[in-house]
Amino acid sequence: YLDRFYGAMQIFIDKYYKETKPMQYSFLKAGLKLRHQIEKIKLK
């Protein structure tokens, strides 16, 4: 379920940020990846 939520979030962020704020977009993308990895570690 979480994976689906993250997927939807990323698609939305992709569409919105690529057009409006490319700099913040790459920043956010990195932040999301980091948080995703941390949650995976926590679940183990």
C-alpha positions in Angstrom: 0.0 0.0 0.0 2.8 2.4 0.9 4.5 1.8 -2.4 1.4 2.7 -4.3 1.1 5.9 -2.3 4.7 6.8 -2.9 4.3 6.1 -6.6 1.3 8.5 -6.8 3.2 11.1 -4.9 6.1 10.9 -7.2 4.0 11.1 -10.4 2.2 14.2 -9.0 5.5 15.8 -7.9 7.0 15.0 -11.3 4.3 16.7 -13.3 3.9 19.7 -11.0 7.5 20.5 -10.2 9.2 19.8 -13.5 7.1 22.6 -15.0 7.2 25.1 -12.2 10.4 24.6 -10.1 13.1 22.4 -11.6 15.6 23.2 -8.8 13.2 22.3 -5.9 12.1 19.3 -7.9 15.5 17.6 -7.9 15.8 18.5 -4.2 12.5 17.1 -3.3 13.1 13.9 -5.3 16.3 13.3 -3.3 14.4 13.9 -0.1 11.6 11.4 -1.0 14.1 8.7 -1.9 15.9 9.2 1.4 12.7 9.0 3.4 11.6 6.0 1.5 14.8 4.1 2.3 14.7 5.1 6.0 11.1 3.7 6.3 12.2 0.5 4.6 14.9 0.1 7.1 12.5 0.8 10.0 10.1 -1.8 8.8 12.7 -4.6 8.8 
